[in-house]
Amino acid sequence: MTTTQTQLNLITNITGEPYQPARLYYHMTNQKTVVGVFNKLKCMEYYEKSDRWYWFYSEEAKKIRFQQSYNKIPKDSRPVPLGYFQFISDELMILEVRSFQRVIEAVKFFNTRLNWRAAEPVRLAIVNKLFGCTPEETPQPPNSLAEFFDREDIVIHNPETLEEEINEIISQYETEEEKDQAVTAYMEEKSKQPLPEIEEIAVTVHDQGLSILEMALRMKHIEAWEHWQGNQDFTQYDLIQSMLNNLPNSEENASTTSIS
């Protein structure tokens, strides 16, 4: 018998937030500096077998506020790995985590400790869906997120391409009012399209970049949540209209099953 969505428990991390994989790409100019920073952090540990630097919810990272704070996590479940770094090449480092909140917390945490000239986050790949299991199942997290992000069908968003599309629209009109209306209609139509299951977006940690990223991930997560609730036609357009009308979105009363 096929299991329906209503029979599934939402899979969450042990820190409380829904399981939603993400991979952050860093442009790196000085690996030695990065390793030096990792070595000084007590919440970081290198595992030679997997060639990964694990970031744990311990020591310096204990101040991060998740739904399930450090003190609420059972001692026998500690230390909780928040994510892991891997050096892919002399110029590329990735961080893989299991939730959008961990992405934001990682950027905040390492932005104050890792000089952006040595390593700077530039792109982010994310999964725009939530996952479930039956009440009898114990979810097993994958050993890596390669099954999500080492694929050919990821939708990659390029800011330059969007700018070119908007400039093309603007060039077709004469007055500023016509141009504004045309661009607004274009962006509105784009917001009515469902998010791709897996996409890659550009990020920046400069100026208001982090705030913009945090808002974008929150909005994408809400769409995934609405789909999980059965509202499959919900899009970013609906969310924007909801926000304009100050209608709250809630994740209360959901059955959940946790993983690390």
C-alpha positions in Angstrom: 0.0 0.0 0.0 1.3 3.4 -0.9 2.0 5.7 2.1 0.3 9.1 1.8 1.8 12.4 2.8 -0.4 12.6 5.9 1.0 9.3 7.2 4.6 10.5 7.1 6.4 12.3 9.9 8.5 15.3 8.9 12.2 14.5 9.2 14.0 17.1 11.4 17.5 17.5 12.6 18.3 16.8 16.2 18.6 20.6 16.6 14.9 20.9 15.7 14.9 22.4 12.2 13.5 20.5 9.2 16.0 18.4 7.2 16.7 20.3 4.0 20.2 19.7 2.5 22.4 22.5 1.3 25.9 22.9 0.0 27.8 26.1 0.3 30.7 26.8 -2.2 33.7 28.9 -1.0 36.1 30.5 -3.4 39.4 29.9 -1.6 42.8 31.7 -2.1 44.7 30.5 0.9 44.0 26.9 2.1 46.8 27.2 4.7 45.1 30.1 6.4 41.8 28.2 6.4 43.3 25.1 7.9 45.0 27.3 10.5 41.7 28.8 11.6 40.1 25.3 11.7 42.9 24.0 13.9 42.4 26.8 16.4 38.6 26.1 16.8 37.7 23.5 19.4 34.4 22.9 17.7 36.3 21.7 14.5 37.8 18.2 14.1 39.6 16.7 11.1 38.7 13.1 10.0 41.5 11.7 7.9 39.5 8.7 6.7 36.8 10.9 5.0 39.2 13.9 4.5 36.7 16.2 6.1 36.7 19.0 8.7 33.6 18.5 10.8 32.0 21.4 12.5 30.3 20.3 15.8 27.7 21.9 18.0 30.1 22.3 20.9 32.6 24.7 22.4 32.6 28.0 20.5 29.5 26.9 18.5 27.4 26.2 21.6 26.0 29.8 21.6 24.2 29.2 18.4 20.4 29.2 19.0 18.5 26.4 17.3 15.0 25.3 18.2 16.7 22.6 20.3 19.5 24.4 22.0 22.7 22.7 23.1 21.5 22.1 26.7 18.3 20.4 25.5 20.2 17.8 23.4 20.7 14.6 25.3 24.3 14.1 26.4 24.5 10.7 24.7 23.7 12.4 21.4 26.6 14.9 21.6 28.6 16.1 19.9 26.2 16.9 17.1 27.9 17.5 13.7 26.4 20.6 12.2 28.2 20.1 8.9 31.5 19.3 7.3 34.0 21.1 5.1 35.9 19.5 2.2 38.7 21.0 0.1 37.8 20.2 -3.6 40.8 22.0 -5.2 43.2 24.8 -4.4 40.5 27.3 -5.1 37.3 25.5 -4.0 36.0 24.5 -0.6 32.5 23.2 0.2 30.4 23.1 3.3 27.6 20.6 3.4 24.8 21.0 6.0 21.4 19.5 6.6 19.2 22.6 7.0 18.8 26.2 5.7 19.3 27.5 9.3 22.6 25.8 9.5 23.7 27.5 6.3 22.9 30.9 7.8 24.5 30.1 11.2 27.6 28.8 9.4 28.0 31.9 7.4 27.6 34.1 10.6 29.9 31.9 12.6 32.8 31.6 10.1 32.4 35.1 8.7 33.8 36.5 12.0 36.6 34.0 12.2 37.6 33.3 8.6 39.0 36.2 6.5 36.9 36.5 3.4 40.0 37.1 1.4 41.2 33.6 2.3 37.9 31.9 1.7 34.6 33.5 0.7 31.2 31.9 0.1 30.0 32.6 -3.4 27.3 30.1 -4.3 24.8 27.9 -2.6 23.0 24.8 -3.8 19.8 23.9 -2.0 17.0 21.3 -2.0 13.6 22.9 -2.1 11.6 20.1 -0.5 11.0 18.5 2.9 11.4 14.8 3.7 9.3 12.4 5.6 9.3 8.8 6.9 6.7 6.5 8.5 6.4 6.5 12.3 8.1 3.1 12.4 11.1 4.2 10.4 14.4 5.6 11.8 15.7 8.0 9.1 19.3 7.4 8.2 21.1 10.6 6.9 23.3 10.1 3.8 27.0 9.9 4.2 27.3 12.8 1.8 25.0 15.1 -0.1 26.5 14.1 -3.5 23.2 12.4 -4.5 21.6 15.9 -4.4 24.2 18.2 -5.7 26.5 16.1 -8.0 23.8 16.0 -10.7 23.4 17.4 -14.2 19.8 18.7 -13.7 20.4 21.3 -11.1 18.9 24.7 -12.0 21.7 27.3 -11.8 20.7 30.9 -11.4 23.0 33.5 -12.9 22.5 37.1 -11.8 24.0 38.3 -15.0 21.4 36.4 -17.0 18.5 37.9 -15.1 20.0 41.4 -15.6 20.2 40.7 -19.4 16.6 39.5 -19.4 15.4 42.7 -17.6 17.5 44.9 -19.9 15.9 43.2 -22.9 12.5 44.0 -21.5 13.3 47.6 -20.7 14.7 48.2 -24.2 11.2 47.5 -25.6 9.6 50.5 -23.9 10.0 54.2 -24.0 8.6 55.7 -20.8 9.8 54.9 -17.3 6.3 54.0 -16.3 6.0 51.4 -19.1 9.4 50.0 -18.2 8.5 49.6 -14.5 5.2 48.0 -15.3 6.8 45.5 -17.8 9.6 44.6 -15.3 7.0 44.2 -12.5 4.9 41.9 -14.7 7.9 39.9 -15.7 9.1 39.4 -12.1 5.5 38.6 -11.0 5.2 35.9 -13.6 8.6 34.4 -12.5 7.4 34.3 -8.9 4.3 32.2 -10.0 6.6 29.4 -11.2 7.3 26.6 -8.7 10.8 26.5 -7.3 13.0 23.8 -8.9 13.6 20.9 -6.6 17.3 21.6 -6.6 18.8 24.9 -7.5 22.1 26.8 -7.1 22.1 30.6 -6.3 24.8 33.2 -6.0 25.5 34.5 -2.5 27.6 37.3 -0.9 28.6 38.1 2.6 29.1 41.8 1.9 26.8 44.7 2.7 23.2 43.4 3.1 24.1 40.1 1.4 23.6 37.9 4.5 20.2 39.5 5.3 19.1 39.0 1.7 20.2 35.4 1.8 18.4 34.7 5.1 15.2 36.2 3.7 15.5 34.2 0.5 16.0 30.9 2.3 13.1 31.6 4.6 10.8 32.2 1.7 12.0 29.1 -0.1 11.5 27.0 3.0 8.0 28.3 3.4 7.1 27.2 -0.1 8.5 23.7 0.7 6.5 23.7 3.9 3.3 24.6 2.1 3.9 21.8 -0.4 4.5 19.4 2.5 1.2 20.4 3.9 -0.5 19.4 0.6 -0.7 22.9 -0.9 1.1 21.9 -4.1 0.1 24.9 -6.1 1.7 27.4 -3.6 4.4 29.6 -5.1 6.6 32.5 -4.1 3.9 34.8 -5.6 1.4 33.5 -3.0 3.9 34.0 -0.2 4.5 37.6 -1.3 0.8 38.3 -1.4 0.5 36.7 2.1 3.3 38.8 3.4 1.7 41.9 2.0 -1.5 41.1 3.7 0.4 40.2 6.9 -0.9 36.7 7.0 1.2 34.4 9.3 2.6 31.1 8.3 2.8 28.4 11.0 4.6 25.1 11.3 2.9 24.1 14.5 1.3 20.8 15.2 3.5 18.8 12.7 4.6 15.3 13.5 8.4 15.1 13.3 11.2 12.5 13.3 14.7 13.7 14.1 18.2 13.0 12.7 21.5 14.4 13.7 
